[in-house]
């Protein structure tokens, strides 16, 4: 397939200021209604063409013309993300505490614990999750969170709701496990929140 040739055009700087604009192709007297970029470096700086000449210009336009090798590869790589920066998947914190993650993609407690010297057991990990806390050394923080959750899930406050009562039992079990763990001196490393 033969590549279309770029129409020869004259660049008249006053062309953008006057109305009606004339087509920039040499010898054409039609009105220049359709804008085309002057170059890949000046995409917002236009040359104006008539319909026939803009078609010829567009057929021959190549944004990557003149780029070779590593420069061309870099341009194509940037274009795959719309020239916006990107980050690795799951590097930010999830927006909600009640986030279900069956595959463990957002298991930030395990990521933090990998840096610490002590590993949490699955029961301890579940207890910290039940209390909606990251593992901490400060028992006062745990106690404060426990009291807040007990008030929220107390059956008297929830009109005898069975779900709230079960949740309260889970909170009590989690609290007692964490309290024993912290009292024994098997304290987890402090997580940054």
N, C-alpha and C positions, 0 to 999 in steps of 0.2 A: 504494500500500500504506500503510495507516494504521499509525502507530507505536504500539506497546503503551504503556500508561500505567504508571508506576511505582506499585506498591501503596503506599498510605499506611502508614507504620509509626511506631511509637513507639520511641525509643531509650532503653533502660533500661541504665544503666552497669553495674548488678549482673548483667545478663543473662549476661555472659561468665563470671562467677564461679560461678553456681548451676548445679546439675545436677538434673534435666533442664532444659534451656533452653526457654523458651517462644518461639513464633514472634513476630517483631517486628511483623508486620502487625496493624493495629488491628482488634480484634474476633476475631482468630484465637486459638483455645485449643490448637492442635496443638503438638507438640513441635518446637522449632527445631533441626534436625539439620544443615542446610546453611548453610555460611558464605558471606557476600557482603561485599565491601569496602565500607566506609562512603563513601569518595570516592576519586578518583584520587590524592589526596595522602596518603591513609591506606590503602594497599592491604593492609597486614597487620593492620589494625584492623577486626574483623568485626562484621556484624549477622547474626543467625541467623534463618533462615526454615524453614517447613515446605516440603514438596516442591512444592505448588501455587504458593506465593508466591515461592519461589526461581526457578521457571520464569518467572513474570511479571517478576520483578526482572531476570533475565538477558536477557529479550527487550528490555527497555527500557534496559539498561546501555549507555552509550557512553563509553568511556575518553577520547575526545577532545572530549567535550561541553564547551562554553565556550571552546575554543581557536579562534582565527580568524587568517587571514592568515599572517604570517611566523612566528608562534608555532606554528601548526599545521604549517606546512611544516618547521620545525626539528624538531619531534617526529617527524614521519614520516621525515625523513632519519636521525635518530639510531636509529630503530627498524629501519632496513634493515641495520644492522650490530649489532643486538642491544644497542645502547647501549654498545658497546665501541669503543675507538679503533682506527683502521686506518692502515696505512702504504702508501706506493706500492709497487708490485710491483718486486722485484729490488733492494731497497735494502740488504739484508743480505748477508753473505758466505755462500757455499754451505758445507755441513757437511763435505764430503769434497774431497780434492785431486783424486781421480780422477773428477771429475764431467764427463760428456760434455754439451756444450751446442752442438748443431748450429746453432741460431738465433742464438747470440751474446748471449743475454739476460743471462748472468752473466759477460760478458767484462770483468772489473774492471780488467785490465791496460790495456785501451784507454781506459777511463774515466779512469784515473789519468794515462795518457800524454797525454790531451787537455789536461790542465792543465800539462804540461811543455812545454819549448821544443822538444824533439827527439822525432820520431816513430820508433817501432820499425818495422823491416821485418818482413814476415811470417816470414822465416827467424829473425830475432832473437826475435820473439814465441814461435815454436814452440820455440826453444832454451830460453827461460826457463821455458816450460811443461814441457818435458822434465825440467828440473832441479827442478821443483816449487818455483820461487822467483818472487817478484815482482821486477821490475827494481830493482837496487840499485847503489850506487856502490862499495861495499866489496868488493874482490876476495877478502878473507879469508872472507867469508860464502859466496861462490860456491865457493871451494876446499873449505871444510868440507862443504858440501852435496854436492859432487862426490865427495869421498872416501867419504861415507856411502852414496851411491847405488852407487858402484863395489863397495863391500864387500857390499851387499845383492844385487847382480846378477852377481857374478863367477861364471863357469862352475864353478870348483872348489867353490864353496859350494853351488851349485845342482845338482850332480851331472851336469854337462854338458847341462843343459836348453837347447835351441836358442832358446827364447823369451827366456830370460835373457841369452843371448849376443847376440841381436839388440838387446835393450834396452840392453845395455852399449855396443854400437856407437853407438846413438843418443845415449847419455849422453856418450860421448867426443866425438862430433861437436858436440853442443850446447856442451859445455864449451870446446872449442877456439874455436868461433865467439864465445862470450861473452868468453873471455880476450883474443882479438884486438880485439874491440870496446872493451873496457875499457882495453887497452894503448894503443890509438890515441887515447884521450882522448875518444871519442864516447860519453861516459858518459850513461846514461839518468838521469832524475830519480829521486831516492830515493822509493820507495813506502812508505807507512806500513802496517805490518803489526801 
